Amino acid sequence: METGESVILRVYNKKGAPLDFVIRQARPDEAPKVIALITLQHGKNYPDHTVYDRDFMRDHIEKDLYRIILAEHADGTAMGVVGFKKENPFPGSLVFSFLVVDPRFRGFGLGKLLLRSLLDFLSGEAYTCVWGYCITIDTLSQASHDELGYRPAGLVPNCYFFDANGKFGAYLDVPLPLKHSLLVMCLPCGKRDAGVLYAPSLYREYITEVYESMQVMYRLREPEIDTPEAGHSLFAADQNEYHHYCELMVQQAGIDFKEILEKTLAQYAGLENQTFNTFISLNDPGACFASRVLEEQGFFFTGLQPLAGQYEYMLFHYSPGLLIPFDTIKVTPAFERRLAYIKNLYYLRNSIYTEGSCGRAH
Protein backbone atom coordinates (compact mmCIF):
# COMPACT_ATOMS: atom_id res chain seq x y z
CA MET A 1 0.00 0.00 0.00
CA GLU A 2 1.54 3.33 -1.02
CA THR A 3 1.82 6.57 0.97
CA GLY A 4 -1.44 8.47 0.93
CA GLU A 5 -3.65 5.45 0.24
CA SER A 6 -6.22 4.77 2.95
CA VAL A 7 -8.56 2.12 4.23
CA ILE A 8 -12.06 3.31 5.22
CA LEU A 9 -13.37 1.55 8.32
CA ARG A 10 -16.36 1.61 10.64
CA VAL A 11 -16.07 0.20 14.15
CA TYR A 12 -18.33 0.15 17.21
CA ASN A 13 -17.63 0.46 20.91
CA LYS A 14 -19.29 -1.73 23.55
CA LYS A 15 -22.30 0.63 23.69
CA GLY A 16 -22.88 0.24 19.96
CA ALA A 17 -21.75 3.74 19.02
CA PRO A 18 -20.20 3.83 15.52
CA LEU A 19 -16.95 5.47 14.50
CA ASP A 20 -15.97 6.11 10.87
CA PHE A 21 -12.32 6.75 10.07
CA VAL A 22 -9.48 5.96 7.72
CA ILE A 23 -6.14 4.28 8.31
CA ARG A 24 -3.38 5.58 6.09
CA GLN A 25 0.35 6.20 5.96
CA ALA A 26 1.48 9.54 7.33
CA ARG A 27 3.06 12.17 5.09
CA PRO A 28 6.31 13.99 5.97
CA ASP A 29 4.45 17.28 6.55
CA GLU A 30 2.32 15.56 9.21
CA ALA A 31 5.25 15.11 11.61
CA PRO A 32 3.77 17.78 13.98
CA LYS A 33 0.49 15.84 14.10
CA VAL A 34 2.37 12.67 15.05
CA ILE A 35 4.41 14.48 17.70
CA ALA A 36 1.25 15.99 19.19
CA LEU A 37 -0.28 12.52 19.67
CA ILE A 38 2.89 11.13 21.26
CA THR A 39 3.05 14.14 23.60
CA LEU A 40 -0.62 13.69 24.50
CA GLN A 41 0.10 10.26 25.97
CA HIS A 42 3.73 10.47 27.06
CA GLY A 43 4.30 14.15 27.74
CA LYS A 44 8.01 14.69 27.15
CA ASN A 45 8.90 11.40 28.78
CA TYR A 46 9.13 9.08 25.77
CA PRO A 47 12.57 7.43 26.07
CA ASP A 48 13.58 8.07 22.44
CA HIS A 49 13.66 11.86 22.35
CA THR A 50 14.07 11.96 18.56
CA VAL A 51 10.29 11.52 18.28
CA TYR A 52 9.91 15.12 19.50
CA ASP A 53 12.23 16.53 16.81
CA ARG A 54 10.09 17.80 13.91
CA ASP A 55 12.94 17.94 11.43
CA PHE A 56 14.14 14.46 12.35
CA MET A 57 10.65 12.98 12.08
CA ARG A 58 9.87 14.76 8.81
CA ASP A 59 13.16 13.62 7.27
CA HIS A 60 12.77 10.00 8.40
CA ILE A 61 9.18 9.78 7.18
CA GLU A 62 10.20 11.24 3.84
CA LYS A 63 13.05 8.74 3.46
CA ASP A 64 10.76 5.90 4.61
CA LEU A 65 13.08 5.10 7.52
CA TYR A 66 10.14 5.65 9.85
CA ARG A 67 6.91 3.99 8.71
CA ILE A 68 4.08 5.81 10.49
CA ILE A 69 0.41 4.92 10.13
CA LEU A 70 -2.43 7.22 11.22
CA ALA A 71 -6.03 6.57 12.20
CA GLU A 72 -7.88 9.70 11.11
CA HIS A 73 -11.48 10.78 11.75
CA ALA A 74 -13.65 11.94 8.86
CA ASP A 75 -13.19 15.55 10.06
CA GLY A 76 -9.39 15.22 9.82
CA THR A 77 -8.70 14.69 13.53
CA ALA A 78 -5.78 12.36 14.17
CA MET A 79 -7.16 9.72 16.53
CA GLY A 80 -4.22 7.36 16.80
CA VAL A 81 -0.80 6.56 15.43
CA VAL A 82 1.59 3.63 15.23
CA GLY A 83 5.24 3.92 14.25
CA PHE A 84 7.74 1.35 12.97
CA LYS A 85 11.46 1.91 12.45
CA LYS A 86 13.34 0.48 9.50
CA GLU A 87 16.54 2.04 10.81
CA ASN A 88 17.48 0.02 13.91
CA PRO A 89 20.38 -2.01 15.38
CA PHE A 90 19.24 -5.15 13.52
CA PRO A 91 19.24 -4.46 9.75
CA GLY A 92 16.66 -6.49 7.87
CA SER A 93 14.16 -6.42 10.74
CA LEU A 94 11.49 -3.86 11.56
CA VAL A 95 10.98 -2.45 15.04
CA PHE A 96 7.69 -1.36 16.56
CA SER A 97 8.39 2.06 18.05
CA PHE A 98 5.20 3.55 19.48
CA LEU A 99 1.42 3.20 19.58
CA VAL A 100 -0.81 6.04 20.77
CA VAL A 101 -4.60 6.40 20.78
CA ASP A 102 -6.24 9.71 21.75
CA PRO A 103 -8.19 9.04 25.00
CA ARG A 104 -11.34 10.50 23.40
CA PHE A 105 -11.39 7.61 20.92
CA ARG A 106 -10.49 4.69 23.17
CA GLY A 107 -12.81 1.73 23.45
CA PHE A 108 -13.14 1.18 19.70
CA GLY A 109 -10.16 -1.17 19.31
CA LEU A 110 -8.09 1.37 17.36
CA GLY A 111 -4.80 0.18 18.85
CA LYS A 112 -5.26 -3.36 17.61
CA LEU A 113 -6.40 -2.14 14.20
CA LEU A 114 -3.33 0.06 13.87
CA LEU A 115 -1.01 -2.80 14.79
CA ARG A 116 -2.78 -5.14 12.38
CA SER A 117 -2.60 -2.56 9.60
CA LEU A 118 1.18 -3.00 9.57
CA LEU A 119 0.81 -6.24 7.68
CA ASP A 120 -1.21 -4.50 4.96
CA PHE A 121 1.22 -1.61 4.62
CA LEU A 122 4.20 -3.98 4.46
CA SER A 123 2.69 -6.31 1.87
CA GLY A 124 5.43 -7.50 -0.47
CA GLU A 125 8.30 -6.15 1.68
CA ALA A 126 10.86 -8.58 3.08
CA TYR A 127 11.70 -8.44 6.80
CA THR A 128 13.06 -11.18 9.03
CA CYS A 129 10.61 -10.17 11.75
CA VAL A 130 8.77 -7.31 13.37
CA TRP A 131 9.80 -6.86 16.96
CA GLY A 132 8.83 -4.49 19.71
CA TYR A 133 9.77 -3.55 23.23
CA CYS A 134 6.64 -3.53 25.41
CA ILE A 135 6.82 -1.51 28.59
CA THR A 136 6.37 -3.66 31.69
CA ILE A 137 4.27 -1.33 33.86
CA ASP A 138 0.99 -2.46 32.28
CA THR A 139 -0.19 -5.27 30.04
CA LEU A 140 -2.35 -3.45 27.45
CA SER A 141 0.33 -3.29 24.77
CA GLN A 142 1.50 -6.84 25.54
CA ALA A 143 -2.04 -8.19 25.15
CA SER A 144 -2.44 -6.49 21.77
CA HIS A 145 0.82 -8.00 20.58
CA ASP A 146 -0.20 -11.43 21.91
CA GLU A 147 -3.42 -11.38 19.88
CA LEU A 148 -1.56 -10.50 16.68
CA GLY A 149 0.88 -13.41 16.97
CA TYR A 150 3.90 -11.72 18.57
CA ARG A 151 5.84 -14.14 20.76
CA PRO A 152 7.53 -13.21 24.07
CA ALA A 153 11.27 -13.70 23.83
CA GLY A 154 13.19 -11.76 26.46
CA LEU A 155 13.51 -8.98 29.00
CA VAL A 156 15.62 -5.83 28.59
CA PRO A 157 15.82 -4.50 32.17
CA ASN A 158 16.62 -1.06 33.56
CA CYS A 159 16.99 0.88 30.31
CA TYR A 160 15.73 4.46 30.55
CA PHE A 161 14.97 6.68 33.52
CA PHE A 162 11.37 7.25 34.44
CA ASP A 163 10.39 10.88 34.97
CA ALA A 164 8.94 11.01 38.49
CA ASN A 165 6.56 13.72 37.29
CA GLY A 166 5.66 11.90 34.08
CA LYS A 167 2.34 10.43 33.07
CA PHE A 168 3.57 6.82 33.38
CA GLY A 169 3.05 7.04 37.12
CA ALA A 170 -0.70 6.89 36.56
CA TYR A 171 -0.38 3.25 35.46
CA LEU A 172 1.16 2.04 38.68
CA ASP A 173 -0.28 0.91 42.00
CA VAL A 174 3.25 0.33 43.32
CA PRO A 175 6.20 2.72 43.77
CA LEU A 176 7.66 4.06 40.54
CA PRO A 177 10.79 2.16 39.40
CA LEU A 178 13.87 4.18 38.69
CA LYS A 179 14.20 2.86 35.14
CA HIS A 180 12.05 1.28 32.44
CA SER A 181 12.23 -2.47 31.85
CA LEU A 182 11.04 -3.74 28.48
CA LEU A 183 9.75 -7.04 27.10
CA VAL A 184 10.99 -8.27 23.72
CA MET A 185 8.04 -9.35 21.54
CA CYS A 186 8.74 -10.94 18.13
CA LEU A 187 6.48 -11.51 15.11
CA PRO A 188 8.20 -13.90 12.65
CA CYS A 189 8.03 -12.77 9.03
CA GLY A 190 10.47 -13.75 6.28
CA LYS A 191 13.10 -15.56 8.33
CA ARG A 192 12.12 -19.17 9.03
CA ASP A 193 15.54 -20.68 9.73
CA ALA A 194 17.62 -19.35 12.62
CA GLY A 195 20.62 -21.45 11.57
CA VAL A 196 23.14 -23.04 13.92
CA LEU A 197 22.86 -21.79 17.51
CA TYR A 198 25.79 -22.17 19.92
CA ALA A 199 23.64 -22.18 23.04
CA PRO A 200 25.03 -22.59 26.58
CA SER A 201 23.54 -25.71 28.14
CA LEU A 202 22.08 -23.77 31.09
CA TYR A 203 19.81 -21.78 28.78
CA ARG A 204 18.93 -24.41 26.19
CA GLU A 205 15.48 -25.13 27.60
CA TYR A 206 14.54 -21.45 27.39
CA ILE A 207 16.04 -21.04 23.92
CA THR A 208 14.30 -24.16 22.61
CA GLU A 209 10.91 -23.01 23.92
CA VAL A 210 11.20 -19.58 22.26
CA TYR A 211 12.10 -20.94 18.82
CA GLU A 212 9.50 -23.70 19.04
CA SER A 213 6.83 -21.11 19.87
CA MET A 214 7.73 -19.20 16.70
CA GLN A 215 7.79 -22.37 14.57
CA VAL A 216 11.24 -21.46 13.28
CA MET A 217 13.90 -24.02 12.33
CA TYR A 218 17.16 -24.08 14.32
CA ARG A 219 20.03 -26.42 15.09
CA LEU A 220 21.74 -26.48 18.50
CA ARG A 221 25.45 -27.19 18.57
CA GLU A 222 28.15 -27.38 21.22
CA PRO A 223 31.35 -25.45 20.47
CA GLU A 224 34.19 -27.84 19.68
CA ILE A 225 36.70 -25.91 21.76
CA ASP A 226 36.42 -23.95 25.01
CA THR A 227 38.00 -20.75 23.70
CA PRO A 228 37.01 -18.85 20.55
CA GLU A 229 38.86 -19.37 17.30
CA ALA A 230 38.45 -15.71 16.30
CA GLY A 231 41.35 -13.47 17.14
CA HIS A 232 39.36 -10.25 17.36
CA SER A 233 35.88 -9.49 18.57
CA LEU A 234 33.21 -7.67 16.59
CA PHE A 235 32.08 -5.49 19.47
CA ALA A 236 30.23 -2.17 19.68
CA ALA A 237 29.24 -0.16 22.76
CA ASP A 238 26.56 2.52 22.62
CA GLN A 239 26.38 4.64 25.78
CA ASN A 240 23.33 6.87 26.37
CA GLU A 241 24.77 9.70 28.42
CA TYR A 242 21.40 11.00 29.62
CA HIS A 243 20.05 7.65 30.81
CA HIS A 244 23.40 6.18 31.97
CA TYR A 245 22.60 3.12 29.88
CA CYS A 246 24.96 1.15 27.66
CA GLU A 247 24.06 -1.40 24.98
CA LEU A 248 26.81 -3.80 23.96
CA MET A 249 26.47 -5.56 20.60
CA VAL A 250 28.68 -8.62 20.12
CA GLN A 251 28.46 -10.30 16.72
CA GLN A 252 31.71 -12.21 17.27
CA ALA A 253 33.55 -12.95 20.51
CA GLY A 254 37.29 -13.27 20.01
CA ILE A 255 40.11 -13.98 22.40
CA ASP A 256 40.20 -10.23 23.19
CA PHE A 257 36.56 -10.16 24.33
CA LYS A 258 37.28 -10.20 28.06
CA GLU A 259 39.79 -7.34 27.75
CA ILE A 260 37.37 -5.20 25.69
CA LEU A 261 34.51 -5.87 28.09
CA GLU A 262 36.60 -4.97 31.13
CA LYS A 263 37.68 -1.68 29.52
CA THR A 264 34.07 -0.82 28.71
CA LEU A 265 32.91 -1.57 32.24
CA ALA A 266 35.77 0.47 33.69
CA GLN A 267 34.73 3.42 31.53
CA TYR A 268 31.03 3.48 32.48
CA ALA A 269 30.26 1.27 35.49
CA GLY A 270 31.18 3.98 37.99
CA LEU A 271 28.42 6.33 36.80
CA GLU A 272 25.42 6.70 39.10
CA ASN A 273 22.65 4.20 38.28
CA GLN A 274 24.58 2.92 35.24
CA THR A 275 23.14 -0.20 33.58
CA PHE A 276 24.23 -2.50 30.76
CA ASN A 277 22.39 -4.80 28.37
CA THR A 278 24.45 -7.02 26.09
CA PHE A 279 23.41 -8.74 22.86
CA ILE A 280 25.50 -11.83 22.07
CA SER A 281 25.16 -13.53 18.68
CA LEU A 282 24.02 -17.12 19.12
CA ASN A 283 25.32 -17.88 15.63
CA ASP A 284 28.88 -17.20 16.77
CA PRO A 285 30.90 -20.28 17.86
CA GLY A 286 32.30 -18.05 20.61
CA ALA A 287 28.85 -17.44 22.16
CA CYS A 288 29.35 -19.87 25.06
CA PHE A 289 32.76 -18.37 25.82
CA ALA A 290 31.26 -14.86 25.74
CA SER A 291 28.40 -15.81 28.06
CA ARG A 292 30.86 -17.28 30.56
CA VAL A 293 32.96 -14.08 30.51
CA LEU A 294 29.85 -11.96 31.01
CA GLU A 295 28.69 -14.10 33.94
CA GLU A 296 32.09 -13.74 35.59
CA GLN A 297 31.63 -9.96 35.41
CA GLY A 298 28.18 -10.09 37.03
CA PHE A 299 25.93 -10.25 33.97
CA PHE A 300 23.02 -12.69 33.86
CA PHE A 301 20.83 -14.13 31.11
CA THR A 302 17.50 -12.35 30.40
CA GLY A 303 16.28 -14.06 27.23
CA LEU A 304 16.55 -13.63 23.48
CA GLN A 305 16.34 -11.14 20.64
CA PRO A 306 15.45 -13.64 17.89
CA LEU A 307 15.26 -13.28 14.09
CA ALA A 308 17.06 -9.95 14.41
CA GLY A 309 18.13 -9.52 10.82
CA GLN A 310 21.15 -11.69 10.02
CA TYR A 311 21.77 -12.84 13.61
CA GLU A 312 20.11 -14.43 16.63
CA TYR A 313 20.96 -12.86 19.98
CA MET A 314 21.08 -13.81 23.65
CA LEU A 315 20.48 -11.02 26.17
CA PHE A 316 22.56 -10.44 29.30
CA HIS A 317 22.04 -7.72 31.90
CA TYR A 318 24.31 -6.02 34.44
CA SER A 319 23.35 -3.20 36.82
CA PRO A 320 26.12 -2.48 39.36
CA GLY A 321 24.04 -0.21 41.60
CA LEU A 322 20.48 -1.18 40.77
CA LEU A 323 18.19 -4.13 41.28
CA ILE A 324 15.57 -5.23 38.79
CA PRO A 325 12.22 -4.01 40.17
CA PHE A 326 10.30 -7.24 39.66
CA ASP A 327 7.53 -5.92 41.92
CA THR A 328 6.59 -3.41 39.19
CA ILE A 329 6.84 -5.78 36.21
CA LYS A 330 3.45 -6.87 34.89
CA VAL A 331 3.09 -9.47 32.14
CA THR A 332 0.35 -11.33 30.33
CA PRO A 333 0.03 -15.12 30.83
CA ALA A 334 2.02 -15.65 27.61
CA PHE A 335 5.13 -14.20 29.30
CA GLU A 336 4.72 -15.62 32.81
CA ARG A 337 6.85 -18.72 32.24
CA ARG A 338 9.62 -16.69 30.57
CA LEU A 339 9.65 -14.13 33.38
CA ALA A 340 9.71 -16.83 36.08
CA TYR A 341 12.78 -18.40 34.44
CA ILE A 342 14.60 -15.05 34.26
CA LYS A 343 13.58 -14.13 37.79
CA ASN A 344 14.88 -17.41 39.21
CA LEU A 345 18.23 -16.90 37.50
CA TYR A 346 18.38 -13.37 38.86
CA TYR A 347 17.77 -14.42 42.46
CA LEU A 348 20.28 -17.25 42.14
CA ARG A 349 22.95 -14.78 41.03
CA ASN A 350 22.07 -11.95 43.43
CA SER A 351 22.23 -12.68 47.14
CA ILE A 352 21.33 -9.10 48.13
CA TYR A 353 17.73 -8.12 47.57
CA THR A 354 15.50 -5.76 49.52
CA GLU A 355 11.76 -6.17 48.95
CA GLY A 356 10.11 -2.94 47.82
CA SER A 357 13.46 -1.33 47.00
CA CYS A 358 11.98 0.04 43.81
CA GLY A 359 15.03 -0.78 41.76
CA ARG A 360 17.73 0.60 44.07
CA ALA A 361 20.34 -1.67 45.59
CA HIS A 362 20.78 -1.33 49.34
N, C-alpha and C positions, 0 to 999 in steps of 0.2 A: 504494500500500500504506500503510495507516494505522499510527500509532504503536502498538506492542504486538503487531501481527501478525508472524508468523514463518514462515520457510521451513525445513522439516526436511530435512536433507541427510545423506548418508553418502558419505564419501570414503575413499580408500586411499592409503597411502604406497607407496614403491617396493618395500617388503618385503611388501606385501599386507595390512598391518595396517589394520583399519577404524577409522573415527572417525565417531561420530554426534553431530550438533550442530544448532543452529538459528542462522539469521541473522535478526536483527530490529532494529528501530529502538530506540535507547536512550531510557530515560525520564529526566526531569529529576533524580529522586532517585538515579540511577546515575552522576552526575558523579564521585563518588569512585572508582568502579570504572574509569571511563575514565582518570582522572588516574593511577591506579595502573599501568595498562598503559603509558601514555606514559612514566612515570617508570622503569618496568622497562627500557625500551629506551634512553631518552635521558638518564636521570638528571635533573638540573635544567638541562640544556643545550639544551633545545628553544628555538629562537630566539624564538618567540612565547610570552612568559611568561604570557599570559592563560590558557593551557591548564592551568596549575597552580592557578588561582584557582577554588575550588569554587563560590563564589557566582556568579561570572561564567559559568562553564560551566553551572551549573544554570539560570540565568536565560536564557541563549542557547538552551539545548535546549528549555526550556519555550516560548519565543517562536518556535521553529523558525527561528532565525537560524543555528544550528549544527545541521546534519543529521548525526547520529552513528549508525553502524550497528555492532552487536556480533555477533561469532561466539561462541556460548555452548554449552558442553558440557552434556550431559544432567544433570550434577550441579550445574549453576549456575555453574561456573567460567567466567569471561570469558577466552576464548582469543585473541581478536584484536579490533581496532577500526579503523574507518576514519571520518574526519571530513571533512565538506564545509561550507564557509562560504557562506551566502547573503549575508551582510554583508561586502562587500569593495570595493576601489576602483573596480570596474567593474560598476555596477548592471545587472542583467539577466543576468549570467553567474554561474556557480557555481565556487568554487575548492576544489580538493582541498587539504586541510590536513595530514592526517597518516594514516599507515597503520602499525599495530603488530601483530605476532603474537608471542605468548608463545613463547620459545624451546623450551619443552616440546612445543609443538604444530606446530613447523615441519616441512616435508617433506610436508605434505598439500595444498599449494596454497591455503591459506586466504587469503593475500594477494590472489591473483588473483580468488578468489570474492568477497571483500569489495568489491574494486573493481568487479567486474561487477555486483554486487547494486545498485549505485547506479542503474543504468538501470531496474531493477524498482521501486525506491523512489521514483523521480522520474517514473514513468509518468503522462502527462497534464499534467505541469508544463512550462512554457515557459521555456527558457533559451537564450541565444545559443550558449553553449558551456560545457563543463566544462574548466577548465584547472588545471594544477598546476605547482609548482616542484619539480623533482627535484634532490636534492642530487648534486653531481658527484664525490663521493669513491668511489662504487661504482655499479654499473650494475643492481642488482637491481630497484630501483623503476622505472628507465627501461625495462627489459625488460618488466615487467608492463604499463606504459602502452603500449608498442609493440604488444603482443599484443592490447590492447583497442581499438586504432584511434586512440590519441592521436598527434598529429603534432608533431615537433620544430619549434620556431619561433624560439627565441632564447636568449640567455645573459644572465643578470642577475649580473654579477660582484661579488665583494667586498662582500657584504651585511652579514652578522652575524659577530661574533667567535666563533671556536672557543674552547672551554674546553680549555686544555692538559691538564687532568686529566680531561676528559670521555671518555665511552665511544666517541665517534666515532673516536678515535685507533686503535682496534682494527681499523678498516677499511683503514688505510693502510699501504703498504710504502714510503712516501716521507715526508719530513718534513711535519709538520702545517702547513697553510696558516694564515695569520693570520685570514682571514675565509672564510666560506662563499661559494661561487659556485653558482648555481642555473640549471637548464635550464628553459625554458618549454615545456611540453607542452600541446597543445590538442586537445580532442575536439569537433568540430563538432556542434551540436545543431540549434536552431531557426533560426539565422541562416545563410542560404545565399547572401546577396548582400552583399558588403563595400562596395558603392557605388563612388564615384569616389575614387581614391587619387592624391594628389599626391606621387609618389615621386621622389626625387632619382635622376638617371640612373645614378650610381655604384652604387646599391643595387638597381636594377630587376631584375637577374638573380636575386638572392636573394629579393626580394619575390615575383616571379613564381613561383619554384619552391615557396615555402611555400603560396601560395594554390592553385596547381595541385594540390599534394599533398592538400589538404583538399577538392578538388572544389567550391570556392566561386566564385561569379561575382564579377568585379571589373572596373573600367575604369581604366586608367592615363591620367593627364592631366598635361601640363606647365602650370605656372602661367603666366598670360598676362603678368604683370608680375613684376619682380625683387624688389619690396618688397611687404609685405602690405597689403591694403586696410583691414584692421581697425585701428582706432585703439588699442584696448586689448587686452591679452592676457588670456586666461582661464588663470591660472597658479596652482598651489598647490604649496607646499613642505612636506614632512613630515619633520622631523628627529628621528631616534631618538637621544636623548642618550646612552643606554648604549652603543650600538654605533657611535656616530659615523658614522651612515649617513643620507643624505638622499635621499628620492624626490621628484622634481619631475614634476608632472602638467601637461601643456600641451595643453589642448583647442583653444586658438586662440592663434596667435602674432601679436601686433600690432606696431606700430612701436615700442612701448615694451619689447619682449621682451628686447633686449640689455641695456637698463638694469636691468630686473628681475633678469635672470640674474646680472649682475655684482654687484649688491647681495647676492644670495643667496650667491654664492661668497665674497664678502668677509666675510660673517657666519660661515660655517662652514669654509671651506677651510683655515684655519689650525689647526684642531684636529688632534691627533695621530691618524694613520691614518684621517682622514676620507675617505669615499667618496661618490660621487653616481651615481644611475641616473635617467635622464630618459625619460619617456614622452611622445612627440610624436604628436598625432593626424595620421594620414595623410589623413584626410578634410578637413583644413583646408587651404585654398589657400595658407596661409603656411607649410606644412610644410617646403618646400625652403629658404625663408629661415631658418627656425628651425634646421634642420640645419646650415646654413652658419655661423650664429652659434655654435652649440655646438662645431663643429669648430675654429673660431677660438680658443675658450677651452680647447681640449685634450680635448674629448669625442670619442669615436669610436663608430661604429655597431656594435651587438651583436645585431641581429636584430629580431624582431617580437613583439608581444603582440596576436595577431589575434582577431577576433570578440569583443572585450572589451566586451560590452554594446552601447551605441550607436556606439562608435568603434572604429577600427583604429589601433594604435599602433606606431611605430618606437621602438627602444630605443637609448639612447646612454649611455656610461659615462665617468666621469672619476674618477681616483684620484690626487690630487696627490702623495702620498707612498708609494704602494703600486704594485706590479706585479701583473698577473693571474698567479696561479700555475698556468700551463698544465701544469706537470709533475705536478700532482695531479688534474687534471681527467680523469675517465674517462667515456667515452660508448659507447653501443651503436652498431653500424654505421649505424643510421638517422640518427644525429646527426653522423657523421664529416664529411660534406661541409659541413654548416652550420658546424661548429666550425673546419674548415680555412679557410673563407672569413673568419670573424671573426678567427681567429688571424693570418692574412696581413695584414688591415687593421691589426691591433694592432701588428705588427712594423714595418709601413710608417710608422706614426705615432709610434713610440717608438724612438728611436735608442739609448737606454740600456737594456740588459737584462743581468742577471747570472744565468747558469744556476744553478739550485739555490738561488735567493735566497729561496724559500719565501714569495713575496708581498711582500717588502720591497724598496723601491727603494734602490739603493746609489749 
